[in-house]
Amino acid sequence: MKINASVVFTGFGVSGGCSFRWGLNECINEQSGFIGFDTFEGLPDAIGIFE
């Protein structure tokens, strides 16, 4: 079922993005906006040449 409505979708914690990708594929309205967010613990400590 394709969705032909103008939507703004924000996803929080999208991780692998499976559900988010489904929404992108199902929405055919070009006026729609999709923004996906995920969290992380921050940047790792400096290790070797990576500082």
PQR file with spaces between the fields and no chain letter, atoms N, CA, C, O and H, PARSE charges and radii, in Angstrom:
ATOM       1  N    MET     1       0.850   -1.173    0.000 -0.4000 1.5000
ATOM       2  CA   MET     1       0.000    0.000    0.000 -0.0000 2.0000
ATOM       3  C    MET     1       0.898    1.239    0.000  0.5500 1.7000
ATOM       4  O    MET     1       1.629    1.466    0.964 -0.5500 1.4000
ATOM       5  N    LYS     2       0.856    2.021   -1.037 -0.4000 1.5000
ATOM       6  CA   LYS     2       1.644    3.246   -1.119 -0.0000 2.0000
ATOM       7  C    LYS     2       0.871    4.401   -0.488  0.5500 1.7000
ATOM       8  O    LYS     2      -0.355    4.467   -0.580 -0.5500 1.4000
ATOM       9  H    LYS     2       0.263    1.837   -1.820  0.4000 1.0000
ATOM      10  N    ILE     3       1.598    5.300    0.146 -0.4000 1.5000
ATOM      11  CA   ILE     3       1.004    6.443    0.843 -0.0000 2.0000
ATOM      12  C    ILE     3       1.240    7.687   -0.003  0.5500 1.7000
ATOM      13  O    ILE     3       2.387    8.030   -0.291 -0.5500 1.4000
ATOM      14  H    ILE     3       2.593    5.246    0.221  0.4000 1.0000
ATOM      15  N    ASN     4       0.168    8.369   -0.405 -0.4000 1.5000
ATOM      16  CA   ASN     4       0.294    9.567   -1.222 -0.0000 2.0000
ATOM      17  C    ASN     4      -0.168   10.786   -0.434  0.5500 1.7000
ATOM      18  O    ASN     4      -1.000   11.561   -0.905 -0.5500 1.4000
ATOM      19  H    ASN     4      -0.764    8.091   -0.171  0.4000 1.0000
ATOM      20  N    ALA     5       0.373   10.949    0.760 -0.4000 1.5000
ATOM      21  CA   ALA     5       0.066   12.106    1.596 -0.0000 2.0000
ATOM      22  C    ALA     5       1.373   12.810    1.917  0.5500 1.7000
ATOM      23  O    ALA     5       2.418   12.169    2.029 -0.5500 1.4000
ATOM      24  H    ALA     5       1.049   10.319    1.142  0.4000 1.0000
ATOM      25  N    SER     6       1.317   14.117    2.065 -0.4000 1.5000
ATOM      26  CA   SER     6       2.500   14.869    2.455 -0.0000 2.0000
ATOM      27  C    SER     6       2.701   14.706    3.956  0.5500 1.7000
ATOM      28  O    SER     6       1.885   15.169    4.752 -0.5500 1.4000
ATOM      29  H    SER     6       0.468   14.638    1.974  0.4000 1.0000
ATOM      30  N    VAL     7       3.784   14.050    4.337 -0.4000 1.5000
ATOM      31  CA   VAL     7       4.060   13.794    5.748 -0.0000 2.0000
ATOM      32  C    VAL     7       5.457   14.281    6.097  0.5500 1.7000
ATOM      33  O    VAL     7       6.328   14.391    5.234 -0.5500 1.4000
ATOM      34  H    VAL     7       4.447   13.673    3.690  0.4000 1.0000
ATOM      35  N    VAL     8       5.651   14.569    7.369 -0.4000 1.5000
ATOM      36  CA   VAL     8       6.983   14.809    7.914 -0.0000 2.0000
ATOM      37  C    VAL     8       7.191   13.736    8.961  0.5500 1.7000
ATOM      38  O    VAL     8       6.475   13.688    9.961 -0.5500 1.4000
ATOM      39  H    VAL     8       4.944   14.480    8.069  0.4000 1.0000
ATOM      40  N    PHE     9       8.169   12.875    8.734 -0.4000 1.5000
ATOM      41  CA   PHE     9       8.409   11.748    9.621 -0.0000 2.0000
ATOM      42  C    PHE     9       9.764   11.917   10.277  0.5500 1.7000
ATOM      43  O    PHE     9      10.773   12.075    9.590 -0.5500 1.4000
ATOM      44  H    PHE     9       8.751   12.914    7.922  0.4000 1.0000
ATOM      45  N    THR    10       9.794   11.886   11.595 -0.4000 1.5000
ATOM      46  CA   THR    10      11.056   11.883   12.325 -0.0000 2.0000
ATOM      47  C    THR    10      11.130   10.592   13.114  0.5500 1.7000
ATOM      48  O    THR    10      10.217   10.254   13.867 -0.5500 1.4000
ATOM      49  H    THR    10       8.974   11.758   12.153  0.4000 1.0000
ATOM      50  N    GLY    11      12.214    9.883   12.937 -0.4000 1.5000
ATOM      51  CA   GLY    11      12.420    8.631   13.656 -0.0000 2.0000
ATOM      52  C    GLY    11      13.581    8.783   14.617  0.5500 1.7000
ATOM      53  O    GLY    11      14.651    9.256   14.235 -0.5500 1.4000
ATOM      54  H    GLY    11      12.956   10.157   12.326  0.4000 1.0000
ATOM      55  N    PHE    12      13.377    8.387   15.855 -0.4000 1.5000
ATOM      56  CA   PHE    12      14.425    8.483   16.872 -0.0000 2.0000
ATOM      57  C    PHE    12      14.862    7.079   17.257  0.5500 1.7000
ATOM      58  O    PHE    12      14.027    6.226   17.558 -0.5500 1.4000
ATOM      59  H    PHE    12      12.508    8.003   16.165  0.4000 1.0000
ATOM      60  N    GLY    13      16.165    6.836   17.248 -0.4000 1.5000
ATOM      61  CA   GLY    13      16.682    5.503   17.527 -0.0000 2.0000
ATOM      62  C    GLY    13      16.495    4.571   16.351  0.5500 1.7000
ATOM      63  O    GLY    13      16.048    3.437   16.522 -0.5500 1.4000
ATOM      64  H    GLY    13      16.843    7.529   17.004  0.4000 1.0000
ATOM      65  N    VAL    14      16.834    5.035   15.155 -0.4000 1.5000
ATOM      66  CA   VAL    14      16.561    4.253   13.951 -0.0000 2.0000
ATOM      67  C    VAL    14      17.477    3.042   13.789  0.5500 1.7000
ATOM      68  O    VAL    14      17.146    2.116   13.049 -0.5500 1.4000
ATOM      69  H    VAL    14      17.198    5.956   15.016  0.4000 1.0000
ATOM      70  N    SER    15      18.605    3.037   14.458 -0.4000 1.5000
ATOM      71  CA   SER    15      19.552    1.906   14.434 -0.0000 2.0000
ATOM      72  C    SER    15      19.805    1.447   13.009  0.5500 1.7000
ATOM      73  O    SER    15      20.385    2.196   12.222 -0.5500 1.4000
ATOM      74  H    SER    15      18.874    3.790   15.059  0.4000 1.0000
ATOM      75  N    GLY    16      19.391    0.247   12.657 -0.4000 1.5000
ATOM      76  CA   GLY    16      19.618   -0.279   11.306 -0.0000 2.0000
ATOM      77  C    GLY    16      18.733    0.351   10.256  0.5500 1.7000
ATOM      78  O    GLY    16      19.028    0.255    9.064 -0.5500 1.4000
ATOM      79  H    GLY    16      18.921   -0.361   13.296  0.4000 1.0000
ATOM      80  N    GLY    17      17.651    0.995   10.669 -0.4000 1.5000
ATOM      81  CA   GLY    17      16.796    1.736    9.759 -0.0000 2.0000
ATOM      82  C    GLY    17      15.750    0.925    9.012  0.5500 1.7000
ATOM      83  O    GLY    17      15.213    1.402    8.012 -0.5500 1.4000
ATOM      84  H    GLY    17      17.411    1.074   11.636  0.4000 1.0000
ATOM      85  N    CYS    18      15.444   -0.282    9.462 -0.4000 1.5000
ATOM      86  CA   CYS    18      14.494   -1.138    8.738 -0.0000 2.0000
ATOM      87  C    CYS    18      13.111   -0.487    8.624  0.5500 1.7000
ATOM      88  O    CYS    18      12.570   -0.383    7.523 -0.5500 1.4000
ATOM      89  H    CYS    18      15.881   -0.670   10.274  0.4000 1.0000
ATOM      90  N    SER    19      12.544   -0.056    9.733 -0.4000 1.5000
ATOM      91  CA   SER    19      11.216    0.585    9.704 -0.0000 2.0000
ATOM      92  C    SER    19      11.273    1.923    8.985  0.5500 1.7000
ATOM      93  O    SER    19      10.344    2.290    8.265 -0.5500 1.4000
ATOM      94  H    SER    19      12.983   -0.140   10.627  0.4000 1.0000
ATOM      95  N    PHE    20      12.357    2.644    9.180 -0.4000 1.5000
ATOM      96  CA   PHE    20      12.525    3.945    8.534 -0.0000 2.0000
ATOM      97  C    PHE    20      12.580    3.768    7.018  0.5500 1.7000
ATOM      98  O    PHE    20      11.937    4.515    6.280 -0.5500 1.4000
ATOM      99  H    PHE    20      13.112    2.346    9.764  0.4000 1.0000
ATOM     100  N    ARG    21      13.338    2.794    6.560 -0.4000 1.5000
ATOM     101  CA   ARG    21      13.449    2.503    5.130 -0.0000 2.0000
ATOM     102  C    ARG    21      12.103    2.091    4.549  0.5500 1.7000
ATOM     103  O    ARG    21      11.779    2.449    3.416 -0.5500 1.4000
ATOM     104  H    ARG    21      13.860    2.187    7.159  0.4000 1.0000
ATOM     105  N    TRP    22      11.311    1.334    5.323 -0.4000 1.5000
ATOM     106  CA   TRP    22       9.985    0.933    4.870 -0.0000 2.0000
ATOM     107  C    TRP    22       9.141    2.178    4.591  0.5500 1.7000
ATOM     108  O    TRP    22       8.475    2.256    3.559 -0.5500 1.4000
ATOM     109  H    TRP    22      11.574    1.043    6.243  0.4000 1.0000
ATOM     110  N    GLY    23       9.167    3.158    5.512 -0.4000 1.5000
ATOM     111  CA   GLY    23       8.407    4.389    5.323 -0.0000 2.0000
ATOM     112  C    GLY    23       8.850    5.153    4.089  0.5500 1.7000
ATOM     113  O    GLY    23       8.020    5.674    3.344 -0.5500 1.4000
ATOM     114  H    GLY    23       9.709    3.094    6.351  0.4000 1.0000
ATOM     115  N    LEU    24      10.149    5.220    3.871 -0.4000 1.5000
ATOM     116  CA   LEU    24      10.665    5.895    2.675 -0.0000 2.0000
ATOM     117  C    LEU    24      10.170    5.229    1.400  0.5500 1.7000
ATOM     118  O    LEU    24       9.820    5.907    0.433 -0.5500 1.4000
ATOM     119  H    LEU    24      10.823    4.796    4.476  0.4000 1.0000
ATOM     120  N    ASN    25      10.144    3.916    1.400 -0.4000 1.5000
ATOM     121  CA   ASN    25       9.715    3.176    0.208 -0.0000 2.0000
ATOM     122  C    ASN    25       8.212    3.253   -0.020  0.5500 1.7000
ATOM     123  O    ASN    25       7.766    3.210   -1.167 -0.5500 1.4000
ATOM     124  H    ASN    25      10.428    3.366    2.185  0.4000 1.0000
ATOM     125  N    GLU    26       7.427    3.363    1.033 -0.4000 1.5000
ATOM     126  CA   GLU    26       5.969    3.349    0.909 -0.0000 2.0000
ATOM     127  C    GLU    26       5.371    4.724    0.611  0.5500 1.7000
ATOM     128  O    GLU    26       4.278    4.808    0.052 -0.5500 1.4000
ATOM     129  H    GLU    26       7.790    3.397    1.965  0.4000 1.0000
ATOM     130  N    CYS    27       6.059    5.790    0.971 -0.4000 1.5000
ATOM     131  CA   CYS    27       5.531    7.140    0.759 -0.0000 2.0000
ATOM     132  C    CYS    27       5.975    7.641   -0.614  0.5500 1.7000
ATOM     133  O    CYS    27       7.170    7.788   -0.872 -0.5500 1.4000
ATOM     134  H    CYS    27       6.948    5.722    1.425  0.4000 1.0000
ATOM     135  N    ILE    28       5.010    7.902   -1.491 -0.4000 1.5000
ATOM     136  CA   ILE    28       5.335    8.315   -2.861 -0.0000 2.0000
ATOM     137  C    ILE    28       5.166    9.819   -3.079  0.5500 1.7000
ATOM     138  O    ILE    28       5.419   10.311   -4.179 -0.5500 1.4000
ATOM     139  H    ILE    28       4.039    7.782   -1.282  0.4000 1.0000
ATOM     140  N    ASN    29       4.746   10.547   -2.058 -0.4000 1.5000
ATOM     141  CA   ASN    29       4.559   11.987   -2.176 -0.0000 2.0000
ATOM     142  C    ASN    29       5.914   12.681   -2.057  0.5500 1.7000
ATOM     143  O    ASN    29       6.592   12.558   -1.037 -0.5500 1.4000
ATOM     144  H    ASN    29       4.540   10.147   -1.165  0.4000 1.0000
ATOM     145  N    GLU    30       6.304   13.407   -3.096 -0.4000 1.5000
ATOM     146  CA   GLU    30       7.615   14.058   -3.121 -0.0000 2.0000
ATOM     147  C    GLU    30       7.725   15.230   -2.155  0.5500 1.7000
ATOM     148  O    GLU    30       8.832   15.707   -1.900 -0.5500 1.4000
ATOM     149  H    GLU    30       5.753   13.508   -3.925  0.4000 1.0000
ATOM     150  N    GLN    31       6.615   15.704   -1.614 -0.4000 1.5000
ATOM     151  CA   GLN    31       6.632   16.809   -0.657 -0.0000 2.0000
ATOM     152  C    GLN    31       6.910   16.332    0.772  0.5500 1.7000
ATOM     153  O    GLN    31       7.040   17.150    1.682 -0.5500 1.4000
ATOM     154  H    GLN    31       5.717   15.317   -1.821  0.4000 1.0000
ATOM     155  N    SER    32       6.999   15.037    0.969 -0.4000 1.5000
ATOM     156  CA   SER    32       7.221   14.474    2.301 -0.0000 2.0000
ATOM     157  C    SER    32       8.676   14.622    2.719  0.5500 1.7000
ATOM     158  O    SER    32       9.576   14.711    1.885 -0.5500 1.4000
ATOM     159  H    SER    32       6.893   14.372    0.229  0.4000 1.0000
ATOM     160  N    GLY    33       8.881   14.645    4.021 -0.4000 1.5000
ATOM     161  CA   GLY    33      10.231   14.733    4.568 -0.0000 2.0000
ATOM     162  C    GLY    33      10.471   13.633    5.589  0.5500 1.7000
ATOM     163  O    GLY    33       9.616   13.356    6.430 -0.5500 1.4000
ATOM     164  H    GLY    33       8.149   14.572    4.699  0.4000 1.0000
ATOM     165  N    PHE    34      11.628   13.015    5.509 -0.4000 1.5000
ATOM     166  CA   PHE    34      12.001   11.944    6.429 -0.0000 2.0000
ATOM     167  C    PHE    34      13.350   12.278    7.054  0.5500 1.7000
ATOM     168  O    PHE    34      14.326   12.529    6.347 -0.5500 1.4000
ATOM     169  H    PHE    34      12.322   13.241    4.826  0.4000 1.0000
ATOM     170  N    ILE    35      13.395   12.278    8.380 -0.4000 1.5000
ATOM     171  CA   ILE    35      14.634   12.550    9.106 -0.0000 2.0000
ATOM     172  C    ILE    35      14.800   11.463   10.157  0.5500 1.7000
ATOM     173  O    ILE    35      13.909   11.257   10.981 -0.5500 1.4000
ATOM     174  H    ILE    35      12.602   12.074    8.954  0.4000 1.0000
ATOM     175  N    GLY    36      15.929   10.768   10.137 -0.4000 1.5000
ATOM     176  CA   GLY    36      16.182    9.700   11.099 -0.0000 2.0000
ATOM     177  C    GLY    36      17.323   10.058   12.032  0.5500 1.7000
ATOM     178  O    GLY    36      18.366   10.542   11.593 -0.5500 1.4000
ATOM     179  H    GLY    36      16.653   10.936    9.468  0.4000 1.0000
ATOM     180  N    PHE    37      17.124    9.820   13.315 -0.4000 1.5000
ATOM     181  CA   PHE    37      18.138   10.089   14.333 -0.0000 2.0000
ATOM     182  C    PHE    37      18.497    8.793   15.042  0.5500 1.7000
ATOM     183  O    PHE    37      17.651    7.915   15.211 -0.5500 1.4000
ATOM     184  H    PHE    37      16.276    9.427   13.672  0.4000 1.0000
ATOM     185  N    ASP    38      19.733    8.678   15.448 -0.4000 1.5000
ATOM     186  CA   ASP    38      20.151    7.578   16.298 -0.0000 2.0000
ATOM     187  C    ASP    38      21.133    8.153   17.317  0.5500 1.7000
ATOM     188  O    ASP    38      21.717    9.214   17.094 -0.5500 1.4000
ATOM     189  H    ASP    38      20.420    9.391   15.311  0.4000 1.0000
ATOM     190  N    THR    39      21.308    7.469   18.405 -0.4000 1.5000
ATOM     191  CA   THR    39      22.199    7.966   19.455 -0.0000 2.0000
ATOM     192  C    THR    39      23.437    7.095   19.544  0.5500 1.7000
ATOM     193  O    THR    39      23.452    5.951   19.090 -0.5500 1.4000
ATOM     194  H    THR    39      20.834    6.607   18.586  0.4000 1.0000
ATOM     195  N    PHE    40      24.464    7.658   20.133 -0.4000 1.5000
ATOM     196  CA   PHE    40      25.664    6.891   20.409 -0.0000 2.0000
ATOM     197  C    PHE    40      26.277    7.440   21.682  0.5500 1.7000
ATOM     198  O    PHE    40      25.885    8.505   22.159 -0.5500 1.4000
ATOM     199  H    PHE    40      24.451    8.587   20.502  0.4000 1.0000
ATOM     200  N    GLU    41      27.220    6.729   22.219 -0.4000 1.5000
ATOM     201  CA   GLU    41      27.816    7.083   23.509 -0.0000 2.0000
ATOM     202  C    GLU    41      28.879    8.166   23.391  0.5500 1.7000
ATOM     203  O    GLU    41      29.487    8.531   24.397 -0.5500 1.4000
ATOM     204  H    GLU    41      27.538    5.864   21.830  0.4000 1.0000
ATOM     205  N    GLY    42      29.113    8.674   22.228 -0.4000 1.5000
ATOM     206  CA   GLY    42      30.155    9.679   22.044 -0.0000 2.0000
ATOM     207  C    GLY    42      31.330    9.082   21.283  0.5500 1.7000
ATOM     208  O    GLY    42      31.328    7.902   20.933 -0.5500 1.4000
ATOM     209  H    GLY    42      28.618    8.377   21.411  0.4000 1.0000
ATOM     210  N    LEU    43      32.307    9.895   21.041 -0.4000 1.5000
ATOM     211  CA   LEU    43      33.477    9.442   20.305 -0.0000 2.0000
ATOM     212  C    LEU    43      34.380    8.622   21.217  0.5500 1.7000
ATOM     213  O    LEU    43      34.441    8.880   22.419 -0.5500 1.4000
ATOM     214  H    LEU    43      32.308   10.853   21.325  0.4000 1.0000
ATOM     215  N    PRO    44      35.084    7.637   20.661 -0.5600 1.5000
ATOM     216  CA   PRO    44      35.974    6.819   21.490  0.2800 2.0000
ATOM     217  C    PRO    44      37.192    7.613   21.949  0.5500 1.7000
ATOM     218  O    PRO    44      37.514    8.662   21.392 -0.5500 1.4000
ATOM     219  N    ASP    45      37.857    7.097   22.966 -0.4000 1.5000
ATOM     220  CA   ASP    45      39.098    7.714   23.434 -0.0000 2.0000
ATOM     221  C    ASP    45      40.153    7.630   22.341  0.5500 1.7000
ATOM     222  O    ASP    45      40.083    6.780   21.453 -0.5500 1.4000
ATOM     223  H    ASP    45      37.595    6.245   23.419  0.4000 1.0000
ATOM     224  N    ALA    46      41.135    8.531   22.423 -0.4000 1.5000
ATOM     225  CA   ALA    46      42.231    8.510   21.459 -0.0000 2.0000
ATOM     226  C    ALA    46      43.013    7.207   21.606  0.5500 1.7000
ATOM     227  O    ALA    46      43.422    6.834   22.705 -0.5500 1.4000
ATOM     228  H    ALA    46      41.191    9.221   23.144  0.4000 1.0000
ATOM     229  N    ILE    47      43.216    6.519   20.476 -0.4000 1.5000
ATOM     230  CA   ILE    47      43.956    5.258   20.475 -0.0000 2.0000
ATOM     231  C    ILE    47      44.996    5.324   19.366  0.5500 1.7000
ATOM     232  O    ILE    47      44.646    5.493   18.198 -0.5500 1.4000
ATOM     233  H    ILE    47      42.884    6.822   19.583  0.4000 1.0000
ATOM     234  N    GLY    48      46.254    5.194   19.716 -0.4000 1.5000
ATOM     235  CA   GLY    48      47.322    5.186   18.719 -0.0000 2.0000
ATOM     236  C    GLY    48      47.346    6.468   17.907  0.5500 1.7000
ATOM     237  O    GLY    48      47.410    7.565   18.462 -0.5500 1.4000
ATOM     238  H    GLY    48      46.538    5.057   20.665  0.4000 1.0000
ATOM     239  N    ILE    49      47.294    6.321   16.583 -0.4000 1.5000
ATOM     240  CA   ILE    49      47.361    7.490   15.703 -0.0000 2.0000
ATOM     241  C    ILE    49      46.025    8.217   15.600  0.5500 1.7000
ATOM     242  O    ILE    49      45.967    9.315   15.047 -0.5500 1.4000
ATOM     243  H    ILE    49      47.242    5.430   16.132  0.4000 1.0000
ATOM     244  N    PHE    50      44.953    7.627   16.122 -0.4000 1.5000
ATOM     245  CA   PHE    50      43.626    8.236   16.050 -0.0000 2.0000
ATOM     246  C    PHE    50      43.395    9.092   17.286  0.5500 1.7000
ATOM     247  O    PHE    50      43.067    8.572   18.352 -0.5500 1.4000
ATOM     248  H    PHE    50      45.001    6.735   16.572  0.4000 1.0000
ATOM     249  N    GLU    51      43.562   10.388   17.147 -0.4000 1.5000
ATOM     250  CA   GLU    51      43.383   11.291   18.291 -0.0000 2.0000
ATOM     251  C    GLU    51      42.328   12.323   18.004  0.5500 1.7000
ATOM     252  O    GLU    51      42.043   13.168   18.853 -0.5500 1.4000
ATOM     253  H    GLU    51      43.828   10.810   16.280  0.4000 1.0000
